[in-house]
Amino acid sequence: MSRTRPAFVVALALLSVAPALRGQQPLPLPPAPASVTLSPEEMDVFLRTAKITKKANINKGVTDTIRVTLSDGRITHDAQIQDVDIEKTVFEAGKASETNFKDTYRYNIGGYRLARLLGMTNVPMSVKRVVDNKDAAVTWWIDDVQFDEQGRLKQTPRQGPDPERTVKQIASRLVFDELIQNRDRNQGNLLWTKDWTLWLIDHTRAFRLGKTLVKPDQLSRCDRALLAALRTLTFEAMDKAMGDVMRDDEMKAVLVRRDLLVKHFEDRVALLGEAIVLFTM
């Protein structure tokens, strides 16, 4: 999803996704008529303006999520709608607790826009839109899903037809989740399409304000292009791209973690060598 208008090839067939904790769930909706090619700008307009023709709750997980069918008279496609916007000084769930808790639709939009700034193409477009008189994130529904992460782990082999590509995608996912401090990543919001592309969905509980890396031991490798994009990321660029949905402290915390990530991988390169630590997708 770069800024230079690469085409999105949209296979408009509504396929089932394996049941998941908070992921996308199958609904008995008819298939869309045909495939089309959308630029990022066209997809953005479609998600913001297309008429909602069908709506159904996704009855899984703790965040109210709605799957809808959108149509502008020419294109028909599904989207996910989340309007959750919760803030709590202290949040308790069983034995776990968290201060300054947030669960908000804003982070789906921020996650997409940050991924785009970094040159990542596997976070689905999410736009801000008023739905039923409430601000919400409307997110493109991923087509051609064969299974979520839980399903992948049941495969033999687990890494598909191109193990190196699969391992690299997982490594990049780990870096991105540390950057946005995603505390709610689970197997249901990691989707694998039939071409073995990993898609990252549902970021409503990301963007914590922590200023340390949560799981640095998992960060063994990094994509060269992603590391280069991290080095050049600025508050000004983030503010321009995300300032309408993200707060200053949230973006500044991202930059603190960015500095830690860059140092982490520079230290690993110094210790182990670039060929071992860095890769090219």
Contacts in CASP RR format, 6 or more apart in sequence:
PFRMAT RR
TARGET T0000
AUTHOR 0000-0000-0000
METHOD contacts of the structure
MODEL  1
MSRTRPAFVVALALLSVAPALRGQQPLPLPPAPASVTLSPEEMDVFLRTA
KITKKANINKGVTDTIRVTLSDGRITHDAQIQDVDIEKTVFEAGKASETN
FKDTYRYNIGGYRLARLLGMTNVPMSVKRVVDNKDAAVTWWIDDVQFDEQ
GRLKQTPRQGPDPERTVKQIASRLVFDELIQNRDRNQGNLLWTKDWTLWL
IDHTRAFRLGKTLVKPDQLSRCDRALLAALRTLTFEAMDKAMGDVMRDDE
MKAVLVRRDLLVKHFEDRVALLGEAIVLFTM
1 8 0 8 1.000
1 40 0 8 1.000
1 112 0 8 1.000
1 115 0 8 1.000
1 116 0 8 1.000
1 119 0 8 1.000
1 120 0 8 1.000
1 121 0 8 1.000
1 123 0 8 1.000
1 125 0 8 1.000
2 40 0 8 1.000
2 116 0 8 1.000
2 119 0 8 1.000
2 121 0 8 1.000
3 40 0 8 1.000
3 116 0 8 1.000
5 39 0 8 1.000
5 40 0 8 1.000
5 41 0 8 1.000
6 39 0 8 1.000
6 40 0 8 1.000
7 37 0 8 1.000
7 38 0 8 1.000
7 39 0 8 1.000
8 37 0 8 1.000
8 38 0 8 1.000
8 39 0 8 1.000
8 40 0 8 1.000
8 43 0 8 1.000
9 35 0 8 1.000
9 37 0 8 1.000
10 35 0 8 1.000
10 36 0 8 1.000
10 37 0 8 1.000
10 38 0 8 1.000
10 77 0 8 1.000
10 143 0 8 1.000
11 35 0 8 1.000
11 143 0 8 1.000
11 144 0 8 1.000
12 31 0 8 1.000
12 32 0 8 1.000
12 33 0 8 1.000
12 34 0 8 1.000
12 35 0 8 1.000
12 36 0 8 1.000
12 75 0 8 1.000
12 76 0 8 1.000
12 77 0 8 1.000
12 143 0 8 1.000
13 31 0 8 1.000
13 32 0 8 1.000
13 143 0 8 1.000
13 144 0 8 1.000
14 29 0 8 1.000
14 30 0 8 1.000
14 31 0 8 1.000
14 32 0 8 1.000
14 78 0 8 1.000
14 141 0 8 1.000
14 143 0 8 1.000
15 143 0 8 1.000
15 144 0 8 1.000
15 145 0 8 1.000
16 26 0 8 1.000
16 145 0 8 1.000
17 23 0 8 1.000
17 24 0 8 1.000
17 25 0 8 1.000
17 26 0 8 1.000
17 142 0 8 1.000
17 145 0 8 1.000
17 147 0 8 1.000
17 148 0 8 1.000
17 191 0 8 1.000
18 147 0 8 1.000
18 148 0 8 1.000
18 150 0 8 1.000
18 151 0 8 1.000
18 188 0 8 1.000
19 25 0 8 1.000
19 60 0 8 1.000
20 60 0 8 1.000
20 148 0 8 1.000
20 150 0 8 1.000
20 186 0 8 1.000
20 187 0 8 1.000
20 188 0 8 1.000
20 189 0 8 1.000
21 60 0 8 1.000
21 61 0 8 1.000
21 186 0 8 1.000
21 187 0 8 1.000
21 188 0 8 1.000
21 189 0 8 1.000
22 60 0 8 1.000
22 61 0 8 1.000
22 62 0 8 1.000
22 63 0 8 1.000
22 65 0 8 1.000
22 184 0 8 1.000
22 186 0 8 1.000
22 188 0 8 1.000
22 189 0 8 1.000
22 202 0 8 1.000
23 58 0 8 1.000
23 60 0 8 1.000
23 61 0 8 1.000
23 65 0 8 1.000
23 148 0 8 1.000
23 188 0 8 1.000
23 189 0 8 1.000
23 191 0 8 1.000
23 201 0 8 1.000
23 202 0 8 1.000
24 58 0 8 1.000
24 67 0 8 1.000
24 80 0 8 1.000
24 141 0 8 1.000
24 142 0 8 1.000
24 145 0 8 1.000
24 191 0 8 1.000
24 201 0 8 1.000
25 58 0 8 1.000
25 59 0 8 1.000
25 60 0 8 1.000
25 67 0 8 1.000
27 56 0 8 1.000
27 58 0 8 1.000
27 67 0 8 1.000
29 54 0 8 1.000
29 56 0 8 1.000
29 67 0 8 1.000
29 69 0 8 1.000
29 78 0 8 1.000
32 76 0 8 1.000
32 77 0 8 1.000
32 78 0 8 1.000
33 76 0 8 1.000
36 74 0 8 1.000
36 75 0 8 1.000
38 46 0 8 1.000
38 75 0 8 1.000
40 125 0 8 1.000
43 125 0 8 1.000
43 140 0 8 1.000
44 125 0 8 1.000
44 127 0 8 1.000
46 70 0 8 1.000
46 72 0 8 1.000
46 75 0 8 1.000
46 77 0 8 1.000
47 70 0 8 1.000
47 79 0 8 1.000
47 125 0 8 1.000
47 126 0 8 1.000
47 127 0 8 1.000
47 129 0 8 1.000
47 138 0 8 1.000
47 139 0 8 1.000
47 140 0 8 1.000
48 127 0 8 1.000
48 129 0 8 1.000
48 138 0 8 1.000
49 72 0 8 1.000
50 70 0 8 1.000
50 71 0 8 1.000
50 72 0 8 1.000
50 75 0 8 1.000
50 77 0 8 1.000
51 70 0 8 1.000
51 71 0 8 1.000
51 72 0 8 1.000
51 73 0 8 1.000
52 68 0 8 1.000
52 69 0 8 1.000
52 70 0 8 1.000
52 131 0 8 1.000
53 68 0 8 1.000
53 69 0 8 1.000
53 70 0 8 1.000
53 71 0 8 1.000
53 76 0 8 1.000
54 68 0 8 1.000
54 69 0 8 1.000
55 66 0 8 1.000
55 67 0 8 1.000
55 68 0 8 1.000
55 69 0 8 1.000
56 66 0 8 1.000
56 67 0 8 1.000
56 68 0 8 1.000
57 64 0 8 1.000
57 65 0 8 1.000
57 66 0 8 1.000
57 67 0 8 1.000
58 65 0 8 1.000
58 66 0 8 1.000
58 67 0 8 1.000
58 80 0 8 1.000
63 82 0 8 1.000
63 84 0 8 1.000
63 103 0 8 1.000
63 202 0 8 1.000
63 204 0 8 1.000
64 82 0 8 1.000
64 83 0 8 1.000
64 84 0 8 1.000
65 80 0 8 1.000
65 81 0 8 1.000
65 82 0 8 1.000
66 80 0 8 1.000
66 81 0 8 1.000
66 82 0 8 1.000
67 78 0 8 1.000
67 79 0 8 1.000
67 80 0 8 1.000
67 81 0 8 1.000
67 141 0 8 1.000
68 78 0 8 1.000
68 79 0 8 1.000
68 80 0 8 1.000
68 81 0 8 1.000
68 138 0 8 1.000
69 76 0 8 1.000
69 77 0 8 1.000
69 78 0 8 1.000
70 76 0 8 1.000
70 77 0 8 1.000
70 78 0 8 1.000
70 79 0 8 1.000
71 77 0 8 1.000
77 140 0 8 1.000
77 141 0 8 1.000
78 141 0 8 1.000
79 138 0 8 1.000
79 139 0 8 1.000
79 140 0 8 1.000
79 141 0 8 1.000
80 138 0 8 1.000
80 139 0 8 1.000
80 141 0 8 1.000
80 201 0 8 1.000
81 131 0 8 1.000
81 136 0 8 1.000
81 137 0 8 1.000
81 138 0 8 1.000
81 139 0 8 1.000
82 105 0 8 1.000
82 108 0 8 1.000
82 136 0 8 1.000
82 137 0 8 1.000
82 139 0 8 1.000
82 202 0 8 1.000
82 204 0 8 1.000
83 105 0 8 1.000
83 131 0 8 1.000
83 132 0 8 1.000
83 134 0 8 1.000
83 135 0 8 1.000
83 136 0 8 1.000
83 137 0 8 1.000
84 103 0 8 1.000
84 104 0 8 1.000
84 105 0 8 1.000
84 204 0 8 1.000
85 103 0 8 1.000
85 104 0 8 1.000
85 105 0 8 1.000
85 106 0 8 1.000
85 135 0 8 1.000
86 101 0 8 1.000
86 102 0 8 1.000
86 103 0 8 1.000
86 104 0 8 1.000
87 100 0 8 1.000
87 101 0 8 1.000
87 102 0 8 1.000
87 104 0 8 1.000
88 101 0 8 1.000
88 102 0 8 1.000
89 99 0 8 1.000
89 100 0 8 1.000
89 101 0 8 1.000
90 97 0 8 1.000
90 98 0 8 1.000
90 99 0 8 1.000
90 101 0 8 1.000
91 97 0 8 1.000
91 98 0 8 1.000
91 99 0 8 1.000
91 101 0 8 1.000
98 183 0 8 1.000
100 208 0 8 1.000
100 209 0 8 1.000
102 205 0 8 1.000
102 207 0 8 1.000
102 208 0 8 1.000
103 204 0 8 1.000
103 205 0 8 1.000
104 204 0 8 1.000
105 128 0 8 1.000
105 135 0 8 1.000
105 136 0 8 1.000
105 137 0 8 1.000
105 204 0 8 1.000
106 128 0 8 1.000
106 137 0 8 1.000
106 245 0 8 1.000
106 246 0 8 1.000
107 180 0 8 1.000
107 203 0 8 1.000
107 204 0 8 1.000
107 205 0 8 1.000
107 206 0 8 1.000
107 207 0 8 1.000
108 126 0 8 1.000
108 137 0 8 1.000
108 139 0 8 1.000
108 202 0 8 1.000
108 203 0 8 1.000
108 204 0 8 1.000
109 126 0 8 1.000
109 127 0 8 1.000
109 128 0 8 1.000
109 137 0 8 1.000
109 242 0 8 1.000
109 245 0 8 1.000
110 126 0 8 1.000
110 203 0 8 1.000
110 207 0 8 1.000
110 242 0 8 1.000
110 245 0 8 1.000
110 246 0 8 1.000
111 123 0 8 1.000
111 126 0 8 1.000
111 180 0 8 1.000
111 203 0 8 1.000
111 206 0 8 1.000
111 207 0 8 1.000
112 123 0 8 1.000
112 124 0 8 1.000
112 125 0 8 1.000
112 126 0 8 1.000
112 139 0 8 1.000
113 241 0 8 1.000
113 242 0 8 1.000
113 245 0 8 1.000
114 179 0 8 1.000
114 180 0 8 1.000
114 238 0 8 1.000
114 241 0 8 1.000
114 242 0 8 1.000
114 254 0 8 1.000
115 121 0 8 1.000
115 122 0 8 1.000
115 123 0 8 1.000
115 176 0 8 1.000
115 200 0 8 1.000
116 123 0 8 1.000
116 241 0 8 1.000
117 229 0 8 1.000
117 233 0 8 1.000
117 237 0 8 1.000
117 238 0 8 1.000
117 241 0 8 1.000
118 176 0 8 1.000
118 226 0 8 1.000
118 229 0 8 1.000
118 230 0 8 1.000
118 233 0 8 1.000
119 225 0 8 1.000
119 226 0 8 1.000
119 229 0 8 1.000
120 172 0 8 1.000
120 176 0 8 1.000
120 226 0 8 1.000
122 169 0 8 1.000
122 197 0 8 1.000
122 198 0 8 1.000
122 199 0 8 1.000
122 200 0 8 1.000
123 176 0 8 1.000
123 199 0 8 1.000
123 200 0 8 1.000
123 201 0 8 1.000
123 203 0 8 1.000
124 139 0 8 1.000
124 140 0 8 1.000
124 141 0 8 1.000
124 142 0 8 1.000
124 199 0 8 1.000
124 201 0 8 1.000
125 139 0 8 1.000
125 140 0 8 1.000
126 137 0 8 1.000
126 138 0 8 1.000
126 139 0 8 1.000
126 140 0 8 1.000
127 137 0 8 1.000
127 138 0 8 1.000
127 139 0 8 1.000
128 135 0 8 1.000
128 136 0 8 1.000
128 137 0 8 1.000
128 138 0 8 1.000
128 244 0 8 1.000
128 245 0 8 1.000
129 135 0 8 1.000
129 136 0 8 1.000
129 137 0 8 1.000
129 138 0 8 1.000
130 136 0 8 1.000
131 138 0 8 1.000
137 204 0 8 1.000
139 201 0 8 1.000
142 191 0 8 1.000
142 193 0 8 1.000
142 199 0 8 1.000
142 201 0 8 1.000
143 193 0 8 1.000
144 193 0 8 1.000
144 194 0 8 1.000
144 195 0 8 1.000
145 191 0 8 1.000
145 192 0 8 1.000
145 193 0 8 1.000
145 194 0 8 1.000
145 199 0 8 1.000
146 192 0 8 1.000
146 193 0 8 1.000
146 194 0 8 1.000
147 154 0 8 1.000
147 155 0 8 1.000
147 191 0 8 1.000
147 192 0 8 1.000
148 187 0 8 1.000
148 188 0 8 1.000
148 189 0 8 1.000
148 190 0 8 1.000
148 191 0 8 1.000
148 192 0 8 1.000
149 186 0 8 1.000
149 187 0 8 1.000
149 188 0 8 1.000
149 190 0 8 1.000
149 191 0 8 1.000
149 192 0 8 1.000
150 187 0 8 1.000
150 188 0 8 1.000
151 187 0 8 1.000
151 192 0 8 1.000
152 158 0 8 1.000
152 190 0 8 1.000
152 192 0 8 1.000
153 187 0 8 1.000
157 163 0 8 1.000
159 166 0 8 1.000
159 167 0 8 1.000
160 166 0 8 1.000
160 196 0 8 1.000
161 196 0 8 1.000
162 196 0 8 1.000
165 196 0 8 1.000
165 281 0 8 1.000
166 196 0 8 1.000
166 198 0 8 1.000
168 221 0 8 1.000
168 223 0 8 1.000
168 279 0 8 1.000
168 281 0 8 1.000
169 197 0 8 1.000
169 198 0 8 1.000
169 281 0 8 1.000
170 198 0 8 1.000
171 220 0 8 1.000
171 221 0 8 1.000
171 222 0 8 1.000
171 223 0 8 1.000
171 279 0 8 1.000
172 222 0 8 1.000
172 223 0 8 1.000
172 226 0 8 1.000
172 281 0 8 1.000
173 190 0 8 1.000
173 198 0 8 1.000
173 200 0 8 1.000
174 215 0 8 1.000
174 218 0 8 1.000
174 219 0 8 1.000
175 219 0 8 1.000
175 222 0 8 1.000
175 223 0 8 1.000
175 226 0 8 1.000
175 261 0 8 1.000
176 182 0 8 1.000
176 200 0 8 1.000
177 185 0 8 1.000
177 200 0 8 1.000
177 206 0 8 1.000
178 213 0 8 1.000
178 214 0 8 1.000
178 215 0 8 1.000
178 216 0 8 1.000
178 219 0 8 1.000
178 257 0 8 1.000
178 261 0 8 1.000
179 230 0 8 1.000
179 254 0 8 1.000
179 257 0 8 1.000
179 258 0 8 1.000
179 261 0 8 1.000
180 203 0 8 1.000
180 206 0 8 1.000
180 207 0 8 1.000
180 254 0 8 1.000
181 206 0 8 1.000
181 207 0 8 1.000
181 208 0 8 1.000
181 209 0 8 1.000
181 210 0 8 1.000
181 214 0 8 1.000
181 253 0 8 1.000
181 257 0 8 1.000
182 203 0 8 1.000
182 205 0 8 1.000
182 206 0 8 1.000
183 205 0 8 1.000
183 206 0 8 1.000
183 208 0 8 1.000
183 214 0 8 1.000
184 202 0 8 1.000
184 204 0 8 1.000
184 205 0 8 1.000
184 206 0 8 1.000
189 200 0 8 1.000
189 201 0 8 1.000
189 202 0 8 1.000
190 198 0 8 1.000
190 199 0 8 1.000
190 200 0 8 1.000
190 201 0 8 1.000
191 198 0 8 1.000
191 199 0 8 1.000
191 201 0 8 1.000
192 198 0 8 1.000
192 199 0 8 1.000
193 199 0 8 1.000
207 246 0 8 1.000
207 250 0 8 1.000
207 253 0 8 1.000
207 254 0 8 1.000
208 253 0 8 1.000
209 249 0 8 1.000
209 250 0 8 1.000
209 253 0 8 1.000
210 253 0 8 1.000
210 256 0 8 1.000
210 257 0 8 1.000
211 253 0 8 1.000
211 256 0 8 1.000
211 257 0 8 1.000
211 260 0 8 1.000
212 257 0 8 1.000
212 260 0 8 1.000
213 219 0 8 1.000
213 257 0 8 1.000
213 260 0 8 1.000
213 261 0 8 1.000
213 264 0 8 1.000
216 264 0 8 1.000
219 261 0 8 1.000
219 264 0 8 1.000
219 265 0 8 1.000
220 268 0 8 1.000
220 277 0 8 1.000
221 276 0 8 1.000
221 277 0 8 1.000
221 278 0 8 1.000
221 279 0 8 1.000
222 261 0 8 1.000
222 265 0 8 1.000
222 277 0 8 1.000
222 278 0 8 1.000
222 279 0 8 1.000
223 278 0 8 1.000
223 279 0 8 1.000
223 280 0 8 1.000
223 281 0 8 1.000
224 278 0 8 1.000
224 279 0 8 1.000
224 280 0 8 1.000
225 280 0 8 1.000
225 281 0 8 1.000
227 262 0 8 1.000
227 265 0 8 1.000
227 278 0 8 1.000
230 258 0 8 1.000
230 261 0 8 1.000
230 262 0 8 1.000
231 262 0 8 1.000
233 254 0 8 1.000
233 255 0 8 1.000
233 258 0 8 1.000
234 255 0 8 1.000
235 251 0 8 1.000
235 252 0 8 1.000
235 255 0 8 1.000
238 246 0 8 1.000
238 251 0 8 1.000
238 254 0 8 1.000
238 255 0 8 1.000
239 248 0 8 1.000
239 251 0 8 1.000
242 251 0 8 1.000
243 251 0 8 1.000
265 277 0 8 1.000
265 278 0 8 1.000
268 277 0 8 1.000
269 277 0 8 1.000
269 278 0 8 1.000
END
